[in-house]
Structures are given as C-alpha cells and as structure tokens.
Amino acid sequence: MSTIETPPRTVPVIDISGWDSGDPGARAEIVAAVQQAATTYGFMQITGHGIPRDLIDDMLAVNDEFFALPQEVKDSLISPPEVNRGYSGIGAESLAYSLGVEAPPDIFESFNIARDEVDETDPAVLAERHRFLAPNVWPDEAMPSMRPRLNAYYGAVAELARTVTRIFAVALDMPEEFFVERCQHPIEVMRMIRYERQPGHPDPVEGQQRMGAHTDYGIVTVLYADQVPGLEIVGPDGEWWPVQPADGAYVINLGDLLAEWTNDRWRSTVHRVAPPPARTDGPALRRSTAFFLDGDYDMVVECLPTCWSEDDPPKYPPVTGGDHLLQKLGGSRGLVATDDAFDTAKERLSAVTDG
C-alpha cells in the first residue's frame, strides 16, 4: 500500500558562499534559490555568510550581560517610539497592532541601536538626527564594554544585509546596486531581543505571544537566534509553520517595502514568536538579534519596472520609506490599531485573527 508523503513545513536553507566567487554558475544557482524562496515563503535561511562564530558568540554574551543589569539601569535607556533606540521592556509593545489587530502586550525585552558613527556633515543626516537617525543610548557606566562589542557585530551584519540586497536586485532583474544605492543615509536598526520565562512568571493570557504576529516594515531583516522553538510564519497554505534556525544560519525575511516594490510577487510574510507551553520543562530562554535594513527615509518606493504589466498593474501608491515606517511604529509601539497598516498582509490576516 502506497502512502502520500506530506512535504515538510520548512523554509529553504541557501548557501551563499559562492556569491563573491566570480563564478557565474554559482551566482545563478543562488539567485534561483533566493527567487524561489522569496516568491513562495518570504523567508529563507542562509549559510556561507562569512560572519565569524566568535563574533556571534560575543553578541549572545552581550545579550546575557545587558538584560541582567538592574531594571532601573535598563529603564533609564527608554526612548520615544519614533526614535526607536534603547530599551523596551516586557509588555511595552504589541507587534500585532502594526497589522491593525488588537492583541495583548508581547512578552519580550529588547535593546535597539543604529549605526554609532554617521556623517554629521551630511544635510540628510542632520535633518533626521532627532528621529530616524538619532544617536544611540548606551549604559556606558554600567556596562562600558557593550558599545564596542555590539558595534563590531553591527558592522558585520550590516554588510551581510547589503550583500543579501545585491542578490535580491539581480533576482529582480535590476542593477546589482539598486537597493544599496537607496541606503546612503538609511534607517537601519539592530534589535537585541530576550525572551525569558523567569520562575514565578504567570502563564501567558489567551492570545498573548512572546512577539505578536506582524510583518517586518522595511527592505530585509537578517536574524540570528538561538536554536530554540518559537519563531513561526504563515506558510503558503495559510497555516502557522515553525522555523527552527539551522546550525550557524541566519534567518532572512522580506519587509513590506520590498513587497510593495515587487507588487507582492515577493512575500512580506506574517510571523510571530510563540511562547513555550505552560509549565514547560524545555528551554524557556530564547535570544535573538535582528538587523533591519529599511532604506533611506526620503527614498520613494514604487513598483519596480520588472514587476508589473498591463495585466498586473501596480497595487500600491508611491510612499517614502520614512512615512511608511512611522505608520508601522505608531501601531506596534503606540498600541494603536490603524487601518493604514494592513497593506501587504491583507490576504494572510486570517491566520492571525483566527488563531
């Protein structure tokens, strides 16, 4: 008796080590794999990225050390939502609001930084030094080693994000530097995140997530996470799929602006971080660091010429990167469900609202 095997619910792992080899065949294989993953899942994992293991391990050690600081030290590093720097405590955000969905507060702590040194002679930088390109805040007295250690990791992952966008551009039949050229004074944020259930913490209330269902807002997200269950995406079948990080791999996902650029041919996928089962005996700690490359605040995003036709006209009006980001942050960090935020996820919201 024959059986029908169900394909595994997983996203592809792609080795990009051949991208800079100069071998056209190797580059073509990478482009084809990325094209398929971006179209089908909006998520992928990459290996062969070149970021040293010791740099990753030190970033994880910084996570342990920072979140162990006294609460009053962490609270002193809170910034306004539109600045998107510094510390955010447990229950301070609800990411589902960025999709226009009301949900209980999320169960995570985070610490956000941007590029620590910028060209302050650039008028485009000075114009947004109060908001999108604001200076970082650091616990210099409580943890003086944090700044150089996180900056070292930031530089490596920021370069990886740009390599990924070069692959994206080629896959979209655009010039290889298309997206990089739109990152001259970019909104880019690295978010160090900690999900930890301490002894005595109450179980989550109904519908509460470690991080609520959302899409990412910009061009691309580059995530490194512990190999601990929790990350879930809305798969092509409309159901929640687990994404378990592969050994040493980075999880890559597309943001809303890339979905708008591609006229939804590439997916900006709804995802969440689910809590561990109540009274679990398994790992209750999950550490991750996400790098968000969102592009220049003043760039205009409109459908790429390779992504529309008379039979498939552009779905979205042009928008600047900054205006788009403010709408999203106003939902998730302002805890206000706005209709403006539905854009690229309309047909995938049922998985969020139906549980």
Secondary structure, 3 states (H helix, E strand, C coil): CCCCCCCCCCCCEEECCCHHHCCHHHHHHHHHHHHHHHHHCCEEEEECCCCCHHHHHHHHHHHHHHHCCCHHHHHCCECCCCCCCEEECCCCCCHHHHHCCCCCCCCCEEEEECCCCCCCCCHHHHCCCCCCCCCCCCCCCCCCCHHHHHHHHHHHHHHHHHHHHHHHHHHCCCCCCCCHHHCCCEEEEEEEEEEECCCCCCCCCCCCCCEEEECCCCCEEEEEECCCCCEEEECCCCCEEECCCCCCCEEEEECHHHHHHCCCCCCCCCEEECCCCCCCCCCCEEEEEEEEEEEECCCEECCCHHHCCCCCCCCCCCEEHHHHHHHHHHHHCCCCCCHHHCHHHHHHCHHHHCC
